[in-house]
């Protein structure tokens, strides 16, 4: 069947004539009533594959019937078109989720296309609206290119979770690590080729060990203070390791002890102060402690004793050196007795 209105101008004229007839008669014309319009309508129904997307859309919006099968399919198509248009103009307002029915329909069109079963005219219309036929593969390509740019910029592929510049990239990278076994060999090799880090925890741990080693070479230990600004976060990392010592592997414990980690720096500090006070008593007797540092420490022990927070073990240690629990008041009494 040849198109009874092949030119665009004739098509527009025929559309106007069709609309006028519908408004006047509320029905389609019989062949004998308007043969040209009858043939035009019949052609649109049977051969809409030859129509442009704009023509199909214009006919659909007028309520033109393409037949039961094509009509339902076109209804889904233009529902998708409408959702895409709303998605483009939506900024701050929350876009309603696409319906499950429409999602299934789009997936079905992709499946038909992949198997070569989708009608050419339908493929043409879906191409016209820019349907992504393989969103999974295209998403992979897009994110992989973004990851390559990240690597060039920062020298690694460890995208932080709080990277505001591209939050979705961090989520994508996390899923890759989680689903590593499910990735194809080609994708794993592609990631390996750019130095992708499959185990961030181990990599970060190794990085911290190297920083702790550098600190050890400089100071003879790895007891990094929390306020150490030259290597941000290293002091907190060491503190965390002390807190979870029982959960560390034997290998990690050996590595840390080679770097002379102090597992309980507060206990070490107390013992050092105690040793200094004991040495002072041995040299000077139980006279007033003149060193401000030791005097302050001794005063703190008395305060903790009064509050009941001093550990029994420490009380015993201080009693062994005949520590004066009464402080200055005790010194005055000693002088009065003598």
C-alpha positions in Angstrom: 0.0 0.0 0.0 1.4 3.4 -1.0 1.2 6.2 1.4 -1.8 8.3 0.4 -0.1 11.4 2.0 3.6 10.9 1.4 4.7 14.5 1.9 4.8 16.0 5.3 2.5 18.8 4.2 -0.1 16.4 2.9 0.3 14.3 6.2 -0.4 17.4 8.3 -3.4 18.3 6.2 -4.7 14.7 6.4 -4.3 14.9 10.2 -6.3 18.1 10.4 -9.0 16.6 8.2 -9.0 13.5 10.5 -9.4 15.6 13.6 -12.2 17.7 12.1 -14.1 14.5 11.0 -13.8 13.1 14.6 -15.0 16.3 16.2 -18.0 16.5 13.8 -18.9 12.8 13.7 -17.4 11.2 16.8 -16.5 8.2 14.8 -14.2 7.0 11.9 -15.4 7.5 8.3 -16.7 4.7 6.2 -15.0 4.1 2.9 -17.8 5.5 0.9 -18.1 8.6 3.0 -14.6 9.9 2.6 -12.4 7.4 0.6 -9.2 9.5 0.9 -9.4 9.9 4.6 -10.5 6.3 5.0 -7.3 5.1 3.1 -5.1 7.5 5.1 -6.4 6.2 8.4 -6.0 2.6 7.3 -2.4 3.3 6.2 -1.4 4.8 9.5 -2.7 1.7 11.3 -1.1 -0.9 9.1 2.2 0.9 8.2 3.1 3.1 11.1 6.7 1.8 10.8 7.1 4.3 8.0 6.0 7.2 10.2 8.5 9.4 12.1 8.5 9.3 15.8 7.0 12.8 15.9 4.1 11.7 13.7 3.4 8.6 15.8 3.4 10.7 18.9 1.1 13.3 17.4 -1.4 10.7 16.3 -1.2 8.9 19.7 -1.9 12.1 21.6 -5.0 12.7 19.5 -6.4 9.3 20.6 -5.7 7.7 17.3 -6.2 3.9 17.4 -3.3 1.9 16.1 -5.1 -1.4 16.9 -5.1 -3.3 20.2 -1.6 -4.7 20.0 0.2 -1.6 18.8 -2.0 0.7 20.9 -0.9 -1.0 24.2 2.7 -1.0 23.2 2.6 2.7 22.2 0.9 3.6 25.5 3.9 2.1 27.4 6.3 3.9 25.0 4.8 7.3 25.7 4.5 6.6 29.4 8.3 6.1 29.3 8.7 9.3 27.2 6.7 11.2 29.7 8.7 9.9 32.7 12.0 10.8 30.9 10.7 14.3 30.2 9.8 14.8 33.8 13.2 13.5 34.8 15.0 16.1 32.7 13.1 19.1 34.2 13.1 17.9 37.8 15.7 19.5 39.9 15.0 19.9 43.6 11.7 18.1 43.6 11.7 14.4 44.2 10.9 12.5 41.0 8.3 9.7 41.5 9.7 6.3 41.0 9.0 4.6 37.7 6.3 2.0 38.0 7.2 -1.6 38.2 5.0 -2.3 35.2 6.9 0.1 33.1 10.3 -1.2 34.4 9.3 -4.7 33.4 8.1 -3.5 30.0 11.5 -1.8 29.3 13.4 -4.9 30.4 11.3 -7.0 28.1 12.0 -4.7 25.1 15.7 -5.1 25.8 15.4 -8.8 26.0 13.5 -9.0 22.7 16.1 -6.8 21.0 18.9 -8.9 22.3 17.3 -12.0 20.8 16.5 -10.3 17.5 12.7 -10.6 18.1 11.8 -6.9 18.4 10.0 -5.6 15.4 12.1 -3.1 13.4 9.5 -0.3 13.7 9.5 -0.7 17.5 13.3 -0.7 17.6 13.2 2.5 15.5 10.8 4.2 17.9 12.8 3.2 21.0 16.0 4.3 19.3 14.3 7.7 18.7 13.8 8.2 22.4 17.4 7.2 23.2 16.7 3.9 25.1 19.8 2.5 26.6 19.8 -1.1 25.3 22.5 -2.4 27.7 22.5 -0.1 30.8 24.7 -2.5 32.8 27.5 -2.5 30.2 27.2 1.2 29.6 27.2 1.9 33.3 30.4 -0.2 33.7 32.1 1.7 30.8 31.1 5.1 32.3 32.2 4.2 35.9 35.4 2.5 34.7 36.4 5.7 32.8 35.6 7.8 35.9 37.8 5.4 38.0 40.7 5.8 35.5 40.4 9.6 35.8 40.4 9.3 39.6 43.6 7.1 39.5 45.4 9.6 37.3 44.5 12.4 39.7 45.2 10.7 43.0 47.5 7.8 42.1 45.3 5.1 43.5 41.8 3.6 43.1 40.7 3.8 46.8 37.7 6.2 46.3 36.7 7.4 49.8 33.1 7.0 50.9 32.8 10.6 51.7 34.1 11.9 48.4 31.4 14.5 47.6 32.7 15.2 44.2 31.4 11.8 42.9 29.5 9.9 45.7 28.2 7.2 43.3 31.8 6.2 42.2 32.6 5.1 45.8 29.5 3.0 46.0 30.3 1.4 42.6 33.9 0.6 43.7 32.6 -1.0 46.9 30.2 -3.2 45.0 33.1 -4.3 42.7 35.1 -5.5 45.7 32.1 -7.2 47.3 31.1 -9.0 44.0 34.6 -9.8 42.8 33.9 -13.4 42.3 30.8 -12.6 40.1 32.7 -10.3 37.8 33.7 -11.6 34.4 37.4 -12.4 33.7 37.6 -9.5 31.3 36.4 -7.0 33.9 38.7 -8.3 36.6 41.6 -8.0 34.2 40.6 -4.5 33.2 40.6 -3.5 36.9 43.9 -5.2 37.6 45.5 -3.3 34.7 44.9 0.0 36.4 46.1 -1.3 39.8 42.7 -1.7 41.4 42.9 -2.4 45.1 40.7 -5.4 45.9 41.3 -5.3 49.7 41.4 -1.7 50.9 41.6 -2.8 54.6 44.9 -4.6 54.0 46.3 -1.8 51.8 45.5 0.8 54.3 47.0 -1.3 57.1 50.2 -1.8 55.1 50.3 1.9 54.5 50.0 2.6 58.2 52.7 0.0 59.0 55.1 1.8 56.7 54.3 5.1 58.3 54.8 3.6 61.8 58.2 2.2 60.6 59.3 5.6 59.5 58.3 7.0 62.9 60.3 4.2 64.6 63.4 4.9 62.5 63.2 8.5 63.7 62.3 8.1 67.3 63.1 4.5 68.3 59.5 3.5 68.9 56.1 3.7 67.3 54.1 5.2 70.2 52.8 8.0 68.0 50.8 10.7 70.0 47.3 11.4 68.8 48.3 15.0 68.2 51.1 14.1 65.7 50.4 16.3 62.7 53.1 15.1 60.3 51.3 11.9 59.6 47.5 12.6 60.3 45.6 9.6 61.7 48.7 7.5 62.5 48.4 8.2 66.3 44.7 7.2 66.2 45.5 4.0 64.3 48.1 3.0 66.9 45.6 3.7 69.7 43.0 1.5 68.0 45.4 -1.3 67.7 46.1 -1.2 71.4 42.3 -1.3 72.1 41.9 -4.5 69.9 45.2 -6.2 70.7 43.4 -9.5 71.4 41.9 -9.5 68.0 45.2 -8.8 66.1 47.0 -11.6 64.2 50.2 -12.9 65.7 52.0 -11.6 62.6 50.7 -8.0 63.2 51.6 -8.2 66.9 55.2 -9.3 66.0 55.5 -6.5 63.5 54.3 -3.9 66.1 56.6 -5.2 68.8 59.6 -5.0 66.5 58.7 -1.3 66.2 58.7 -1.2 70.1 55.0 -0.5 70.6 53.9 0.3 74.1 50.7 -1.7 74.6 49.8 0.3 77.7 51.4 3.7 77.7 49.4 4.9 80.7 50.8 2.0 82.8 54.3 2.7 81.5 54.0 6.4 82.4 52.8 5.5 85.9 55.6 3.0 86.4 58.2 5.6 85.2 56.8 8.2 87.7 56.8 5.7 90.5 60.4 4.7 89.7 61.5 8.4 89.8 59.7 8.9 93.1 61.3 5.8 94.6 64.7 7.0 93.5 64.0 10.4 95.1 63.1 8.8 98.4 66.2 6.6 98.3 68.4 9.6 97.8 66.7 12.2 99.9 64.5 10.3 102.3 60.9 11.2 102.8 61.4 14.9 102.6 59.2 17.1 100.6 59.4 16.4 96.9 60.9 19.4 95.3 60.5 18.5 91.6 57.3 20.0 90.4 56.5 17.1 88.1 56.9 14.4 90.8 55.1 16.6 93.3 52.1 17.0 91.0 52.1 13.2 90.3 52.2 12.4 94.0 49.4 14.8 94.7 47.3 13.1 92.0 47.8 9.7 93.7 46.5 11.1 97.0 43.5 12.5 95.2 42.8 9.2 93.5 43.2 7.4 96.9 40.6 9.7 98.5 38.2 9.2 95.6 38.7 5.4 95.8 39.8 5.2 92.2 43.4 4.2 92.7 44.0 0.6 91.8 44.9 -1.7 94.7 48.0 -2.9 93.0 49.3 0.7 92.8 48.3 1.3 96.5 50.5 -1.6 97.4 53.4 -0.4 95.3 53.3 3.0 97.0 53.0 1.5 100.4 56.2 -0.4 99.8 58.1 2.8 99.5 56.3 4.2 102.6 54.4 6.8 100.5 53.1 9.7 102.6 49.3 9.6 101.9 48.7 12.8 104.0 50.9 15.0 101.9 52.0 18.3 103.4 49.9 17.8 106.5 51.9 14.7 107.1 55.2 16.6 106.7 54.2 19.1 109.3 53.3 16.4 111.8 56.7 14.7 111.3 58.4 18.0 112.0 56.4 18.5 115.2 57.3 15.0 116.4 61.0 15.7 115.8 
